[in-house]
């Protein structure tokens, strides 16, 4: 049985999941966090379902060996491809939270009858997972935006290049008339201000990182697993060390973050 003092495991293919880790740290400052960035295999958005499942199982093994009480899949591609498999594989060793279901539950509860846009990787859009789970009276308009994640990974955001690419995607006729927009990739909170500027506040942005963190907090509260540590710790593992990832962790946490290399297959 899990105990409150055990860490929360978070994983993604690269820096996108740091937006989830940051949101969790903001909402749950007393929790121990263990983050795994699978930088050797990023991005997941263009990988096969079988490959993503294999990576996810190996990462879950690592997080379980470190005693994580909850595993947060901080990646939409892995959430759509591997959530059901991971939940069965992990069984009762840890609770699994993905970044899709909390968003679906929020929209179904609050936004029935609206026209909702979605931008994400090809993998997430092609999976059709949101269309299957959203209520029938929610009109969903999904658009694959495959350049955004690698653009962000390379540090191109808040500049003219990112402005132009974002405008090209958001100007697509398929997204016209939407009232809300799902940021269906955990990289996208890094360009949230740019997206909001494009819409000039006329479209409400739904941030999957914040909503997943809220779902985690609710779960820990209802199960009595909230930690009360005043010295919360953070560990960051990467499957391949990169300077870009090291710089991103400094950007998010405003300090030097020690990265430990941990290959998926030795």
C-alpha positions in Angstrom: 0.0 0.0 0.0 1.3 3.5 -0.9 2.2 6.0 1.8 2.0 9.8 1.8 5.8 10.2 1.9 6.5 8.3 -1.3 7.4 10.4 -4.4 5.3 11.3 -7.4 6.7 10.0 -10.7 6.3 12.1 -13.8 7.5 11.2 -17.3 7.6 12.6 -20.8 9.8 12.2 -23.9 11.5 15.5 -23.2 10.9 19.0 -21.9 7.2 19.2 -22.4 6.5 17.2 -19.3 8.4 19.9 -17.3 5.2 22.0 -17.7 3.3 19.3 -15.8 6.1 19.0 -13.2 6.1 22.8 -12.7 2.3 22.9 -12.3 2.5 20.0 -9.8 5.2 21.8 -7.8 3.1 25.0 -7.8 0.0 23.2 -6.5 1.7 20.6 -4.3 4.8 22.2 -2.9 5.2 19.6 -0.2 5.4 16.6 -2.5 8.6 14.7 -3.5 8.9 14.6 -7.3 10.8 12.3 -9.6 10.9 13.3 -13.2 12.0 11.1 -16.1 12.7 12.7 -19.5 13.1 10.2 -22.3 15.4 12.5 -24.2 17.0 9.6 -26.1 13.7 9.0 -27.9 12.0 12.4 -28.3 9.6 13.4 -29.6 7.0 10.6 -29.0 4.6 12.3 -31.4 6.0 10.7 -34.5 6.7 7.2 -32.9 4.6 4.1 -33.4 2.2 3.0 -30.7 4.3 -0.1 -30.0 7.4 1.9 -29.5 5.7 4.4 -27.2 4.3 1.5 -25.1 7.7 -0.1 -24.9 9.4 3.1 -23.7 6.5 3.7 -21.2 6.8 0.3 -19.6 10.5 0.6 -19.1 10.1 4.1 -17.6 7.3 2.8 -15.3 9.6 0.1 -14.0 12.2 2.7 -13.1 9.7 4.9 -11.3 8.3 1.9 -9.5 11.8 0.9 -8.3 12.0 4.4 -6.8 8.8 3.8 -4.9 6.5 6.3 -6.7 3.0 6.3 -5.2 1.6 7.9 -8.4 2.8 7.9 -12.0 1.8 10.9 -14.1 2.0 10.4 -17.9 3.0 14.0 -18.8 2.7 13.4 -22.5 -0.4 13.3 -24.7 1.1 10.8 -27.2 2.0 8.4 -24.4 -1.4 9.0 -22.7 -3.2 8.0 -25.8 -0.9 5.1 -26.8 0.0 3.5 -23.4 -2.3 4.6 -20.6 -4.5 1.5 -20.6 -1.5 -0.8 -20.9 0.4 0.9 -18.1 -2.6 0.9 -15.8 -2.9 -2.9 -16.3 0.9 -3.4 -16.0 1.4 -1.3 -12.9 -1.8 -2.8 -11.3 -2.0 -1.8 -7.6 1.7 -0.8 -7.2 0.9 2.9 -8.1 -2.0 5.0 -9.3 -1.7 6.2 -12.9 -2.9 9.7 -14.1 -2.7 10.8 -17.7 -3.1 14.2 -19.2 -6.1 13.4 -21.4 -8.9 12.1 -19.0 -8.8 15.1 -16.6 -9.2 17.4 -19.6 -12.1 15.3 -21.0 -13.8 15.3 -17.6 -13.5 19.1 -17.2 -14.9 19.8 -20.7 -17.8 17.2 -20.4 -18.7 18.8 -17.0 -18.4 22.5 -18.0 -18.5 23.0 -21.8 -21.3 20.9 -23.3 -22.8 22.4 -26.4 -19.7 24.4 -27.3 -17.3 24.3 -30.2 -13.9 23.2 -28.9 -10.6 23.3 -30.9 -7.7 21.0 -30.3 -4.0 21.3 -31.3 -1.5 18.5 -30.8 0.9 16.0 -32.3 -0.1 13.8 -35.2 -0.1 10.8 -32.8 -2.6 12.5 -30.5 -4.9 13.8 -33.2 -4.8 10.5 -35.2 -5.7 8.5 -32.1 -9.1 10.2 -32.0 -9.0 9.7 -28.2 -10.7 13.1 -27.4 -13.4 12.6 -30.0 -14.2 9.2 -28.5 -14.3 10.4 -24.9 -16.0 13.8 -25.2 -19.8 14.1 -25.0 -21.7 14.0 -28.3 -22.9 17.6 -27.8 -19.3 19.0 -27.8 -18.2 19.9 -31.3 -14.5 19.1 -31.5 -12.2 20.4 -34.2 -8.8 18.9 -34.1 -5.7 20.0 -36.0 -2.3 18.3 -36.0 0.5 20.9 -35.4 3.6 18.7 -35.8 6.1 21.6 -36.0 5.3 23.1 -32.6 6.9 20.5 -30.3 10.3 20.3 -32.1 10.2 24.1 -32.5 9.9 24.4 -28.7 12.4 21.6 -28.1 14.9 23.7 -30.1 14.2 26.8 -28.0 12.2 28.7 -30.7 9.4 30.4 -28.8 8.6 34.0 -27.9 10.2 35.1 -31.2 9.2 36.0 -34.7 9.8 32.4 -36.0 7.4 31.0 -33.4 4.9 33.8 -34.0 4.7 33.0 -37.7 4.4 29.3 -37.3 1.7 29.6 -34.6 -0.2 32.1 -36.7 0.0 29.7 -39.7 -1.6 26.9 -37.7 -4.2 28.8 -35.8 -5.3 30.6 -39.0 -6.4 27.2 -40.4 -10.1 27.4 -41.4 -10.7 24.1 -39.5 -10.3 26.0 -36.2 -12.6 29.0 -37.1 -15.4 29.6 -34.7 -14.0 27.8 -31.7 -14.8 29.0 -28.2 -12.1 27.1 -26.4 -8.8 25.5 -27.4 -7.3 22.4 -25.9 -3.5 22.6 -25.7 -3.1 18.8 -26.3 0.6 18.7 -25.9 2.5 19.4 -22.7 5.0 21.5 -24.7 2.4 24.0 -25.5 2.1 25.9 -22.2 5.5 27.3 -23.2 3.8 29.1 -26.1 0.5 29.8 -24.2 1.1 33.6 -24.1 1.7 33.6 -27.9 -1.4 31.6 -28.6 -3.5 33.9 -26.3 -2.0 36.9 -28.1 -3.1 35.5 -31.4 -6.7 35.2 -30.3 -6.6 38.4 -28.3 -8.4 36.8 -25.4 -11.4 35.7 -27.6 -10.7 32.0 -27.1 -10.3 30.3 -23.7 -7.1 28.2 -23.6 -7.3 24.9 -21.8 -4.0 24.0 -20.3 -3.5 20.2 -19.8 -0.6 20.7 -17.4 -2.6 22.7 -14.9 -5.7 20.5 -15.2 -3.6 17.3 -14.7 -2.0 18.8 -11.6 -5.5 19.6 -10.2 -6.6 16.0 -10.8 -3.5 14.8 -9.0 -4.2 17.0 -6.0 -7.8 15.8 -5.9 -6.7 12.2 -5.9 -4.1 12.7 -3.2 -6.6 14.6 -1.1 -9.4 12.0 -1.4 -7.1 9.0 -0.7 -5.3 10.6 2.2 -1.9 10.5 0.4 -1.0 14.2 0.6 2.5 14.6 1.9 3.3 17.1 4.6 7.0 17.4 4.0 8.6 20.8 4.5 11.7 19.7 2.6 10.2 18.4 -0.6 12.8 16.9 -3.0 13.2 16.7 -6.7 15.1 14.2 -8.8 15.5 14.5 -12.6 16.5 11.5 -14.7 17.1 11.6 -18.5 17.7 8.8 -20.8 20.3 10.9 -22.7 21.9 14.1 -21.4 21.4 17.2 -23.6 22.4 20.8 -23.0 18.9 21.9 -24.2 17.2 19.8 -21.6 19.5 21.1 -18.9 18.8 24.7 -20.0 15.0 24.0 -19.9 15.1 22.7 -16.4 16.9 25.9 -15.3 14.2 28.0 -17.1 11.4 26.2 -15.3 12.8 26.0 -11.8 14.9 29.1 -11.8 17.9 27.3 -10.5 20.5 24.7 -11.5 18.9 21.2 -11.5 21.2 18.2 -11.3 20.3 15.7 -14.1 21.1 12.0 -13.7 21.5 9.9 -16.8 19.5 6.7 -16.7 19.4 4.7 -19.9 16.2 2.6 -20.6 18.3 -0.3 -21.8 21.7 -0.9 -20.4 
